[in-house]
Amino acid sequence: MRRMRSKKRLTIHFILLLLSAAGILFILATTLRQDTHVTDTASNPPPTSQPVQTPEPTIVPTATPEPTPTPMPTPQYDEAVWMGVGDIMMHKPELPGAYDKKTKKYNFNYFFEEVKPILEQGDWVMANLETPVAGSNYGYTGYPSFNAPVELLDALQYAGFNILTNANNHSLDKGDKGLMLTLQHLKEYPFVLKGTAESQEEADTPVIVEHNGIKMGLLAYTYGTNGIPLPKGKPYAVSMIDEQKMINDIHHLKELGADFITVALHFGIEYQTTPNEEQKQLARKLVAEGADIIAGSHPHVIQPYEVLDTTDASGHARQGLIIYSMGNFISAQRGDTKDYGVIFKVTIRKNKSDGSIELSDIESTPTYVHRYQPDSYYRFRILPVEQTIAAASDSLLTKQDYDSMKQQIKVLRNRLRSMLNVQ
């Protein structure tokens, strides 16, 4: 029994001894592996690095980039306003109501009070003066041989006009001397004049009027002088329609630097509401040759206007405005729209880069010559039709006046526009 216990005790000791030996061997083996790794790392330094050759770069062709387009600069413009009206006439009934017995003078300013604010918007403001102003020695007469008081010129200046043309069929109503006196009186005012002349030199002198850096060339011609011959030895006295001469005059003004050209034409048939073929052919020919605005008069009623597309000498696109007749601006004629006229307003734009001209914002303002009688004599005044109708506040107008204007404005608007886009 004791032997067996001793034997068992020895066996346990032996197992414990073996386990201890195995643990020691494991620890030693681990230590040796770590030492070997450290020794190998220390004794085998990394090989000396050899110089590395940089490879030759590969040249890849690069596409040439498209140049960035330079943006077109926004055009810069000079601007000025052209305005024109039709016939300035002085019939006998217009005179008595304008006479002041105290001052013994005429005052026609009230004719223009209602349209003065409109006319003041213009830079070039022109009219056809269809009466001599030869002075009181010739007497003040109406149709068929006119002569108006010089005070009419005061009123035209007051209204805002700065350009008068007077090549028309009444230029010689008071003969050569009456025409020369008319010119002398006109030259006492700051009006720009064209259409008649005291000398050949004056007739040949080009008229160019500049506003806001834009130069307008001005010409004026008439179909005739009511059968009255030009004064002997004075073919220059009244500028007559002659197509080739007119074309030469237009070209000459262009050569002298005119940016645009206005031609005042006294032509057509009285009281006809549409232009005849002769008018259309002549006006269109002049536009083709370089005229920009044709300011028509003589029929004493409004006729249509048209806008033509063409080119200038440099090939730039341009437009030509033909106003065949602007009617009566002031007169004593009544009925059949003879008591209506029109104010045309056009913004002239000059491109600062290439000098080309644009006609923009073409506006027409129909007018009515209102005749009323507050005492023994008639009074006359010019009213802007649509503005007057819209205000509906004019105490001098009757319901019949308003009704008539409302009816006529429709007729006139249709007439004015009837040739637009029709050539």
C-alpha positions as CSV (number, residue, x, y, z in Angstrom):
1,M,0.0,0.0,0.0
2,R,2.8,2.4,0.9
3,R,4.7,1.3,-2.2
4,M,1.8,2.2,-4.4
5,R,1.4,5.6,-2.9
6,S,5.1,6.3,-3.3
7,K,4.9,5.2,-6.9
8,K,1.9,7.4,-7.6
9,R,3.7,10.4,-6.0
10,L,6.8,9.8,-8.2
11,T,4.6,9.8,-11.3
12,I,3.1,13.1,-10.5
13,H,6.5,14.7,-9.8
14,F,7.8,13.3,-13.1
15,I,4.9,14.9,-15.0
16,L,5.4,18.2,-13.4
17,L,9.0,18.1,-14.2
18,L,8.3,17.4,-17.8
19,L,5.9,20.2,-18.0
20,S,8.4,22.6,-16.4
21,A,11.1,21.4,-18.9
22,A,8.7,21.9,-21.8
23,G,7.9,25.5,-20.6
24,I,11.6,26.3,-20.3
25,L,12.3,25.0,-23.8
26,F,9.4,27.0,-25.3
27,I,10.7,30.2,-23.7
28,L,14.3,29.5,-24.9
29,A,13.1,28.8,-28.5
30,T,11.1,32.0,-28.6
31,T,14.0,34.1,-27.4
32,L,16.3,32.5,-29.9
33,R,14.0,33.3,-32.8
34,Q,13.8,37.0,-31.8
35,D,17.6,37.2,-31.4
36,T,18.1,35.6,-34.8
37,H,15.7,38.1,-36.4
38,V,17.5,41.1,-34.8
39,T,20.9,39.8,-35.8
40,D,19.9,39.1,-39.4
41,T,18.4,42.6,-39.7
42,A,21.5,44.2,-38.2
43,S,24.0,42.1,-40.2
44,N,22.3,42.5,-43.5
45,P,22.0,46.2,-44.2
46,P,19.9,47.2,-47.1
47,P,21.8,47.2,-50.4
48,T,23.3,50.4,-51.5
49,S,20.8,52.2,-53.6
50,Q,21.8,52.6,-57.3
51,P,21.1,55.8,-59.1
52,V,17.8,55.6,-60.9
53,Q,17.7,56.8,-64.4
54,T,14.8,59.2,-65.2
55,P,12.9,57.9,-68.2
56,E,12.7,60.2,-71.2
57,P,9.4,62.0,-71.2
58,T,7.0,60.9,-73.9
59,I,6.0,63.8,-76.1
60,V,2.3,63.8,-76.7
61,P,1.1,66.3,-79.3
62,T,-1.3,68.8,-77.8
63,A,-4.3,70.1,-79.9
64,T,-4.1,73.9,-80.4
65,P,-7.1,75.4,-78.5
66,E,-9.6,77.3,-80.4
67,P,-9.2,81.0,-79.8
68,T,-11.9,82.5,-77.6
69,P,-14.0,84.8,-79.8
70,T,-13.9,88.4,-78.9
71,P,-17.4,89.5,-78.0
72,M,-18.8,92.2,-80.3
73,P,-19.0,95.5,-78.5
74,T,-22.4,97.0,-77.9
75,P,-22.9,99.7,-80.5
76,Q,-22.8,103.2,-79.2
77,Y,-25.1,105.8,-80.8
78,D,-25.6,109.6,-81.0
79,E,-29.3,110.5,-81.2
80,A,-31.3,113.5,-82.2
81,V,-34.9,114.1,-83.1
82,W,-36.3,115.2,-86.5
83,M,-39.8,116.7,-86.7
84,G,-41.8,117.9,-89.7
85,V,-45.2,119.3,-90.4
86,G,-47.0,120.3,-93.6
87,D,-48.3,123.6,-94.9
88,I,-48.3,126.9,-93.1
89,M,-51.0,128.9,-94.8
90,M,-52.6,132.3,-94.1
91,H,-56.1,132.7,-95.5
92,K,-57.9,136.0,-95.0
93,P,-60.2,134.6,-92.2
94,E,-57.2,133.9,-90.0
95,L,-56.2,137.5,-89.8
96,P,-58.8,139.6,-88.0
97,G,-59.0,137.6,-84.8
98,A,-55.2,137.8,-84.4
99,Y,-55.0,141.6,-84.8
100,D,-54.5,143.7,-81.6
101,K,-56.0,147.2,-82.2
102,K,-54.0,148.6,-79.2
103,T,-50.6,147.6,-80.4
104,K,-51.7,147.6,-84.1
105,K,-49.9,144.3,-84.5
106,Y,-50.8,140.7,-85.2
107,N,-50.2,137.9,-82.7
108,F,-50.6,134.4,-84.0
109,N,-49.0,132.6,-81.0
110,Y,-52.3,131.2,-79.9
111,F,-52.5,129.2,-83.1
112,F,-49.7,127.0,-81.8
113,E,-50.2,126.9,-78.0
114,E,-51.5,123.3,-77.9
115,V,-48.8,121.8,-80.1
116,K,-45.9,123.8,-78.8
117,P,-45.0,121.2,-76.1
118,I,-44.8,118.6,-78.9
119,L,-42.7,120.6,-81.2
120,E,-40.3,121.5,-78.4
121,Q,-39.2,117.8,-78.4
122,G,-37.5,118.1,-81.7
123,D,-33.9,119.1,-82.7
124,W,-34.6,119.7,-86.3
125,V,-38.2,121.1,-86.5
126,M,-39.3,122.1,-90.0
127,A,-42.4,123.3,-91.9
128,N,-43.4,124.4,-95.4
129,L,-44.0,128.2,-95.3
130,E,-46.6,128.5,-98.1
131,T,-47.1,132.2,-98.2
132,P,-44.9,135.2,-98.8
133,V,-44.2,137.6,-95.9
134,A,-43.4,140.6,-98.1
135,G,-44.6,143.3,-95.7
136,S,-47.7,145.5,-95.3
137,N,-47.0,147.5,-98.5
138,Y,-48.3,144.5,-100.5
139,G,-51.4,144.2,-98.4
140,Y,-52.4,141.1,-96.5
141,T,-54.1,138.7,-98.9
142,G,-55.2,135.1,-99.0
143,Y,-56.0,132.8,-101.8
144,P,-55.1,132.8,-104.6
145,S,-52.2,135.2,-104.1
146,F,-51.0,135.1,-100.5
147,N,-49.1,137.6,-98.3
148,A,-49.0,137.2,-94.6
149,P,-47.9,139.6,-91.8
150,V,-44.3,139.3,-90.7
151,E,-45.6,138.6,-87.2
152,L,-46.4,135.1,-88.5
153,L,-42.6,134.4,-88.3
154,D,-42.6,135.4,-84.6
155,A,-45.3,132.8,-83.9
156,L,-43.4,130.1,-85.8
157,Q,-40.3,130.8,-83.8
158,Y,-42.4,130.8,-80.6
159,A,-43.9,127.4,-81.5
160,G,-40.5,125.9,-81.8
161,F,-39.7,125.8,-85.6
162,N,-36.1,126.3,-86.6
163,I,-36.2,125.3,-90.2
164,L,-38.5,126.7,-92.9
165,T,-38.6,125.6,-96.6
166,N,-40.5,127.8,-99.0
167,A,-40.1,126.2,-102.5
168,N,-43.8,125.9,-103.3
169,N,-46.4,127.1,-105.8
170,H,-47.0,130.3,-103.9
171,S,-43.3,131.4,-103.7
172,L,-43.8,134.1,-106.4
173,D,-47.3,135.2,-105.5
174,K,-46.0,138.7,-105.0
175,G,-43.5,138.5,-107.8
176,D,-39.7,138.7,-107.7
177,K,-39.6,141.8,-105.4
178,G,-42.1,140.2,-103.0
179,L,-39.9,137.1,-102.8
180,M,-36.8,139.1,-102.2
181,L,-38.5,141.0,-99.4
182,T,-39.8,137.7,-97.9
183,L,-36.2,136.4,-97.8
184,Q,-35.0,139.6,-96.2
185,H,-37.6,139.3,-93.5
186,L,-36.9,135.6,-92.9
187,K,-33.2,136.3,-92.5
188,E,-34.0,138.6,-89.5
189,Y,-34.9,135.3,-87.6
190,P,-32.7,132.4,-86.7
191,F,-34.5,130.0,-89.1
192,V,-32.5,127.7,-91.4
193,L,-33.9,128.4,-94.9
194,K,-34.0,126.4,-98.1
195,G,-36.0,126.5,-101.3
196,T,-35.6,130.1,-102.6
197,A,-32.6,132.3,-102.9
198,E,-31.5,135.9,-103.5
199,S,-28.5,134.9,-105.6
200,Q,-27.0,131.9,-107.5
201,E,-24.3,131.7,-104.8
202,E,-27.0,131.4,-102.1
203,A,-28.9,128.8,-104.1
204,D,-25.7,126.7,-104.5
205,T,-24.6,127.0,-100.8
206,P,-25.2,123.6,-99.2
207,V,-27.3,123.6,-96.0
208,I,-26.1,121.1,-93.4
209,V,-27.5,121.4,-89.8
210,E,-25.8,119.5,-87.0
211,H,-27.4,118.4,-83.7
212,N,-25.9,116.1,-81.1
213,G,-23.0,115.2,-83.5
214,I,-25.4,114.3,-86.4
215,K,-25.3,116.3,-89.6
216,M,-28.5,116.7,-91.6
217,G,-28.3,117.9,-95.2
218,L,-31.4,119.9,-96.4
219,L,-32.8,120.3,-99.9
220,A,-36.2,121.7,-101.1
221,Y,-37.9,121.7,-104.5
222,T,-41.3,122.5,-106.0
223,Y,-43.2,121.2,-109.0
224,G,-44.0,124.8,-110.1
225,T,-45.2,128.3,-109.2
226,N,-48.8,128.5,-110.4
227,G,-47.7,129.4,-113.9
228,I,-45.7,132.5,-112.8
229,P,-42.4,132.3,-114.6
230,L,-39.1,132.6,-112.7
231,P,-37.8,136.1,-112.7
232,K,-35.8,136.9,-115.8
233,G,-32.1,136.1,-115.3
234,K,-32.8,134.5,-111.9
235,P,-33.3,130.7,-112.5
236,Y,-32.1,130.2,-108.9
237,A,-34.9,132.2,-107.3
238,V,-37.1,129.1,-106.7
239,S,-35.7,125.6,-106.6
240,M,-37.6,123.5,-109.1
241,I,-38.0,119.8,-109.4
242,D,-35.3,118.4,-111.7
243,E,-34.5,114.8,-111.1
244,Q,-30.9,114.8,-112.2
245,K,-30.1,118.0,-110.4
246,M,-31.7,116.7,-107.3
247,I,-29.6,113.5,-107.4
248,N,-26.4,115.6,-107.9
249,D,-27.4,117.8,-104.9
250,I,-27.9,114.7,-102.8
251,H,-24.5,113.2,-103.8
252,H,-22.8,116.6,-103.1
253,L,-24.2,116.8,-99.6
254,K,-23.0,113.3,-98.9
255,E,-19.5,114.2,-100.1
256,L,-19.6,117.2,-97.8
257,G,-20.2,114.9,-94.8
258,A,-24.0,114.9,-94.3
259,D,-25.0,111.9,-92.2
260,F,-28.5,112.0,-93.5
261,I,-30.5,114.0,-96.0
262,T,-34.0,115.5,-95.8
263,V,-35.6,116.5,-99.1
264,A,-38.7,118.7,-98.9
265,L,-40.8,118.0,-102.0
266,H,-43.8,120.2,-102.9
267,F,-45.5,117.8,-105.3
268,G,-48.6,115.7,-106.0
269,I,-52.2,116.6,-106.7
270,E,-54.3,118.9,-104.5
271,Y,-56.9,117.1,-102.3
272,Q,-55.9,113.6,-103.4
273,T,-55.6,111.3,-100.4
274,T,-53.2,108.9,-102.1
275,P,-49.9,109.7,-104.0
276,N,-49.9,109.3,-107.7
277,E,-47.3,107.2,-109.6
278,E,-45.2,110.2,-110.5
279,Q,-44.8,111.0,-106.8
280,K,-43.9,107.5,-105.9
281,Q,-41.4,107.1,-108.7
282,L,-39.6,110.3,-107.9
283,A,-39.5,109.9,-104.1
284,R,-38.3,106.3,-104.3
285,K,-35.6,107.2,-106.8
286,L,-34.3,109.9,-104.5
287,V,-34.2,107.5,-101.6
288,A,-32.3,105.0,-103.7
289,E,-29.8,107.8,-104.5
290,G,-29.2,108.7,-100.8
291,A,-32.1,110.7,-99.5
292,D,-33.2,109.5,-96.1
293,I,-36.4,111.5,-95.5
294,I,-38.8,112.9,-98.1
295,A,-41.0,115.5,-96.5
296,G,-44.0,116.0,-98.8
297,S,-46.5,118.8,-99.1
298,H,-48.9,120.5,-101.5
299,P,-52.0,118.2,-101.6
300,H,-53.4,120.0,-98.4
301,V,-54.6,116.7,-97.1
302,I,-52.7,113.9,-95.4
303,Q,-51.4,111.1,-97.6
304,P,-49.8,107.8,-96.5
305,Y,-46.1,107.3,-95.6
306,E,-43.9,104.4,-96.4
307,V,-40.5,103.0,-95.2
308,L,-38.1,101.6,-97.7
309,D,-35.3,99.2,-97.1
310,T,-32.1,100.0,-99.0
311,T,-28.3,100.3,-98.4
312,D,-25.9,103.2,-98.1
313,A,-22.7,103.7,-100.1
314,S,-20.8,101.5,-97.7
315,G,-23.2,98.6,-98.0
316,H,-24.8,99.1,-94.6
317,A,-28.5,98.5,-94.5
318,R,-30.6,101.6,-94.1
319,Q,-34.1,102.8,-94.4
320,G,-35.7,105.7,-96.2
321,L,-38.9,107.4,-95.0
322,I,-41.2,108.9,-97.6
323,I,-44.1,111.1,-96.2
324,Y,-46.1,111.9,-99.3
325,S,-48.1,114.7,-97.8
326,M,-48.4,116.1,-94.2
327,G,-51.5,118.1,-95.0
328,N,-52.4,121.5,-93.7
329,F,-50.8,122.4,-90.4
330,I,-52.5,125.7,-90.2
331,S,-55.0,127.1,-92.7
332,A,-58.7,128.2,-93.0
333,Q,-59.6,125.4,-95.3
334,R,-62.5,123.2,-94.0
335,G,-64.0,119.8,-94.7
336,D,-62.8,116.6,-96.4
337,T,-59.9,116.4,-94.0
338,K,-58.4,119.6,-95.3
339,D,-58.5,120.9,-91.7
340,Y,-56.3,118.1,-90.5
341,G,-52.5,117.7,-90.6
342,V,-49.8,115.6,-89.0
343,I,-46.6,116.1,-87.0
344,F,-44.0,113.5,-87.8
345,K,-41.3,112.7,-85.3
346,V,-38.3,110.5,-86.0
347,T,-35.4,109.6,-83.8
348,I,-32.2,109.7,-85.8
349,R,-29.5,107.3,-84.5
350,K,-25.9,107.5,-85.7
351,N,-23.6,104.5,-85.0
352,K,-20.4,105.9,-83.5
353,S,-18.3,103.0,-84.9
354,D,-19.2,103.0,-88.6
355,G,-21.2,106.2,-89.0
356,S,-24.3,104.4,-90.3
357,I,-27.7,106.0,-89.7
358,E,-30.9,104.5,-88.3
359,L,-34.4,106.0,-88.5
360,S,-36.1,104.7,-85.3
361,D,-39.3,105.4,-83.4
362,I,-41.2,106.9,-86.4
363,E,-44.2,108.6,-84.8
364,S,-47.1,110.5,-86.3
365,T,-49.4,112.8,-84.4
366,P,-52.5,113.9,-86.4
367,T,-53.6,117.5,-85.8
368,Y,-56.9,119.4,-86.2
369,V,-57.3,123.0,-87.0
370,H,-60.1,124.0,-84.6
371,R,-62.1,127.1,-85.8
372,Y,-64.3,128.8,-83.2
373,Q,-65.9,132.3,-83.0
374,P,-65.9,134.0,-79.6
375,D,-66.8,137.4,-81.0
376,S,-67.1,138.9,-84.5
377,Y,-64.1,137.1,-85.8
378,Y,-63.0,133.5,-86.1
379,R,-60.1,132.1,-84.1
380,F,-57.9,129.2,-85.2
381,R,-55.8,126.8,-83.1
382,I,-54.1,123.5,-83.8
383,L,-55.0,120.6,-81.6
384,P,-53.3,117.2,-81.3
385,V,-56.3,115.0,-82.0
386,E,-55.7,111.8,-80.0
387,Q,-54.4,113.8,-77.0
388,T,-57.4,116.1,-77.1
389,I,-59.9,113.2,-77.3
390,A,-58.2,111.4,-74.4
391,A,-58.3,114.5,-72.2
392,A,-61.9,115.2,-73.0
393,S,-61.6,118.5,-71.1
394,D,-61.5,121.3,-73.7
395,S,-64.2,123.7,-73.0
396,L,-64.0,125.3,-76.4
397,L,-65.0,122.1,-78.1
398,T,-68.6,121.0,-78.6
399,K,-69.8,117.4,-78.5
400,Q,-70.1,117.6,-82.3
401,D,-66.4,118.6,-82.4
402,Y,-65.4,115.6,-80.4
403,D,-67.6,113.2,-82.3
404,S,-66.2,114.5,-85.6
405,M,-62.6,114.1,-84.4
406,K,-63.3,110.6,-83.2
407,Q,-64.6,109.7,-86.6
408,Q,-61.9,111.3,-88.6
409,I,-59.0,110.0,-86.5
410,K,-59.9,106.4,-87.6
411,V,-59.9,107.5,-91.3
412,L,-56.6,109.3,-90.9
413,R,-54.9,106.4,-89.1
414,N,-55.9,104.0,-91.8
415,R,-54.8,106.4,-94.5
416,L,-51.4,107.0,-93.0
417,R,-50.6,103.3,-92.6
418,S,-52.1,102.1,-95.9
419,M,-48.7,101.9,-97.6
420,L,-46.6,100.4,-94.9
421,N,-44.9,97.2,-96.2
422,V,-46.5,97.7,-99.6
423,Q,-44.2,98.7,-102.4
